[in-house]
Amino acid sequence: MTTRFDLHQENLKKIFCPESVAIVGATKAKGTVPYDIVENILKSDLNGSVYPVSPREKHICSVKAYKYVIDIQDPVDLAIIVFPSAVAHMALEQCGQKGIKSVIIISAGYKEIGEKGIEREEQIKEIARKYDISFIGPNCLGVINTDPDVMLNASFARQMPEAGSIGFLSQSGALCTAVLDYAQAKHIGFSKFISFGNKADISEIDLMYYLMKDEKTQVILLYLEEVTDGKALMDAARDVIAQSGKPILIIKSGRTSEGASAAASHTGSLAGSDEICNAAFEQAGILRCDNIEEMFNKAMAFAYQPPPESNRVAIITNAGGPGVLTTDAAVKQKLEIARFSEHTTKLLKRHLPSTANIKNPVDVIGDARADRYNAALKAVIEDDAVDGVFVILTPQSMTNIDSIAQEIVGIVKETKKPIYTSFMGEADVASGIDILLRNRIPHYILPESMCKAFESDYRFHHKIKGKEFVPVNVSNINRDVVERLISGILQSGRKNIEEDEAELILGAYGIPVLKGKLTGTEEEAIRAANNIGYPVAMKIMSDDIIHKFDVGGVVLDVKDEKEVKDAYQAIYKAVSKKMPEAEIRGIWVTEMAQKGEEVILGIKRDPAFGPVVMFGLGGIFVEVFKDVKFKVAPLSEYDAQEMITGIKGYKLLSGARGRTLRDVDSIKNCIFRLSQLAIDFPQIKELDINPIMVYEEGHGCVVTDAKIMF
Amino acid sequence: MEKQEIQTRVKKVVGQVLKLEDSEIADDANFIFDLGADSMQSLELVAGFEEEFDIEMDQDSALEIQSIDGAVDFIGTCL
């Protein structure tokens, strides 16, 4: 059976490469969306036939118009519906009758306007399913294909962009026009340009897969306002990167942390939607960008230059200050400042004045003209210790800016190493920058942006691309026990459970927990302590008491039967005084855990990405510094390793400065088991293990407190 | 007023506003999809119906009316 995904992949071919296009709802009124789309298609010199469809007009832009799409005798590959949403469904129905499978619905007035619009959106989705139609939109700007064999501008953008190797997808139509304008000024070209609006049918995932196979596209950019199915987006990104090696850069707007404030656990309060989105993108190999400028800065690097072999860079500058700034920025991005070979040093010495700095960063001195830049660039680019070059220029009175730009263009054509440029300033350097950009040489106003772009390119090609995602499976879990426990808890109407029950669940999933027993009398507590062995800890168990210590509900290091009896009485007395209304389930008698490094583990469920696992150091590190990492379940070995080593306080676990090396493998094991628990039991909304004691290498770890929210 | 008379007068208004011959206006024609009315003409149609039938139509409900037969039914309830 053909799935909607397969159908979309087939129908997208005719959305981007149609041999005949009908604009349904076209008018003669200049300055309107329907008119501009007809005009844009005609102006873009489409390699195919154009059929305006208009209830009243006989001709539009000198092209014969049809009353209905079904009146067109010839087959139509693509219909662009521009009728108002109130009647767009009627047009879509006729497209179905005509046998048109590929449609773009430009019209607004759907789910973005509320209830009435949601109804309309459902109506067009139903018609699309009935006729096996795939549509982009509604509420979108349209699509552009710059392929010279097609030349389609099926949008109401002001201009057709230059051809290039960047595929741009956007949920916002208005942003598309701004991006086109920005790109035009920088001569940034596109392979495909797609505004997908409300993504009621064809989604960003379908489009990513289409661009994956599109030979003209080398870099995929995506502007996203909402992640509908985060898991599917992650899977698609991994797949696209693995199959094509094309980088995916995403701006995800709406970086708010609403929802986090209402959370009931540490994990919940720390895991805002944006933090989870960051984690998910990182896991999937997506390069997240904060803004349009950052996105195109990076896209230029990917699209224009070969990837660097490694991260060793040479810097050529005609001014000391900018050279130092670039060096600082490079080091901050963990790039290596290349050490030149003796041969390179000799060449530089031969061609540069005695006052020049022939070490990296190379300072060709303020009076440098094109010949000096040429000599320095040729010398360093040939050095085996150099993987890429940053060329910096400041406009001084004798600097022949355009000639220097031309020299760089010439050298770029002859090398397989990436060369990035930063001509600092604005007015005087404008024509030089224009030469660079027209020749597809990445240019950056700031050296910092240049270094970030290089780092992204390096990281993608050496650390992301080719990395296989293999989720770790865990064995020795007792799912039935947890099933029974959770079903009992939920049947009793309870929304959260404490240490005693939480540890039964964690224990069933192979996470090390302390021996313990819930007791209802002094005698039971003494028996339990004798069985467990002294010293023990005793804790009040009540769903009504969140902070047990604060109400005197915990006694630690209880050494014998008498102390058990005393502790039992003391706990009941303190709690009945401070929280007389609390419903007590009993006293939890448990082993005293040995002191170890305290870490925190947790689970949260995100509406878009599903189960998320959290790891961090406990105590002050989580409370004050929020030094935690998130990953979306399931996790690979690499994910877990990265999660643990990625926190700032990792040195406390890795034996730095004479500290004990901790059993990191045991934490990893707990992370995998917790991830499995989160996947297996969607009833668990949040889970906190705080703390889990981690002992020295080879001695494992143990949970000392936990709670679960349903 | 008879439904037939309402329909005749509705078609007359539509013909005047959209500059169409009576023969071009089917009984179930949609103002936008079949007759090509734009948003301004949709407002003019509502004003034309109000004047023709000496009624006051709620703006939101009136703009929901998209066809000749829809207008006939709606105006019938106002008279």
Interface residues (C-beta under 8 A of the other chain):
Chain A: T27 A29 S54 P55 R56 E57 F83 P84 A86 V87 M90 A91
Chain B: L18 N30 I32 F33 D34 L35 G36 D38 S39 Q66
